[in-house]
Amino acid sequence: MIIKHKSNPIIKPGDVKPSIEGYKVLGAFNPGAINFGDEIVLLLRVSEGCKTREGYIRTPVCRFENGMSYPDIVELKSSDPEVILKDTRSIAYKGQEYLSTISHIRLARSKDGINFNVEDKPFIYPADETEKYGVEDARVIFIDGKYYINYTAVSEDSWATALAITEDFKSIERKGLIFYPENKDVAIFPEKVKGKYIALHRPNNSRFGKPSIWYSESPDLLHWGNHKCIVRPRDNKWESQRIGAGAPPIRTFDGWLVIYHGRGDNNVYSLFCLLLDLEEPSRVVRRASTPLLAPTEPYETEGFFPNVVFSNGIAEKDGKIYVYYGASDDSVNVVITDINSLLGSF
């Protein structure tokens, strides 16, 4: 059965401490998830804006100096004629563009998978110009004693996908961009297939088609090739705009189980199940015809970006599958289910 947990939302913006004085947390959502020892660790996307000050427009920024980075605030007089409010997320001033919010990755830990302690400081914070406008939507896998984290890096060059490695969730080794702009929704498989690393990804498509799910292979997790489009949006109300991969796939007897998202009519996001062949993961075995999860509860239909459920993190506990998802770019929620129920959704 697929049941939204009664404690949802399990993490709200008010549960997260701002990075610095003058910031305010606007969202804690879209977590990556992994089993680590006897804990479940979430890699939250934390979105922050600035507290208001009368007569000023204030925006969060990353400063880069001497190989270090830190959060700061830019204040602009609202009466300044050179201040251009482009939209609700973007401000232009003297040829420089700023965003009204900036995201980083923050850790949250739990013994039971429901009650989480959110750490006070960012875990992955923008480190260079490729991440100038924030880091978002982490996915994480465990291979050969190391945890590989891929995430969306946002900059003046748009969005791309970066990779980092940790062994202890205390320090990270950055590997830089592995999929160049514009590419996101990267889900790396948790084991090799026929000696190769496999990933799903979502290059942007602004011309002849709609953003779709692509397949790729790599010898080292850094260099990717043999790209091919394997799943395209269908002509229905749930996928009319785009689709993209979610959490890293789960190996089952029937195939690689993928939970992906679709953006449909009226910008509503839903989740679907997809099954890929175990030995040939570019081949689709089954695809669900109706959503696994859709926004129905107030915490999913109201918020910063309403009518959104988006998952990029799954963990296992006591034979159950914990599907963590962001709702309305605001909060973290969970569905507790099992493999048979997920396979039964086709």
C-alpha angles and dihedrals in degrees: 000000000000108000128165109233117256091230094060126166090048094175123030131181090258089062091064125079114227116250093238140001109281095035125104126200110238099175143009107188151115096057127191110221138204141164109248116178107308092337139082109227121203123200100210126201103227115196117199135188132175132271111250126257121192113253094014140088109218125195133179118242140176118237120207118200132157093347092310132103133204139170121259142163130244115207121199126180108248089219093059107113091213092064108099119190099207096179139321092294104035138064126182124202127171093336094314121111123212132185122227090226136031129197136212136172117261127184126235123184133201139174095201101034093242109063110058134187110213116212117238098230134054116265097198113024126173107281106181145001092289087066098036095127097041147281120263150176105015125203121194136196134178119228128164097342097315135096114226115203122192120187142167115267115202124200143140085288090061123246131330139159124263133187132220133176131213135172099188109021088244103087132021138206111215119217097183128226117349098173115036126221128330101025132106142139089077114174114185118203114244093234139026122268115212090344096308135103112239131206139177116217141173118224114192118257115198100160128042106003144014128277107274142176115276133192126224141173133213139184094209111014089254106072116050131191147143088075118187135164108240106167128033131186115272126227097260137105094262099054105028094122111029148323133214141178121264129193123001110286121265120229112233133167089256097049144284107326114215127185107203134177131235128200110210144163115344090011093286115160121211135172126239137183123239129182122209128191114267096225098030105035092179088069118086113223100178138354126196116243096208133037123279088207133010133176109270107133123081092248087058100040097043130049144068092329105011129212096032133132112173127172129192100150134069129169135178127230130168093343093309129113116230110204108195118198142175119237124207092340084286118085147017120248137171142215117199113208141132138246094260092054091049092048088047091060091078 
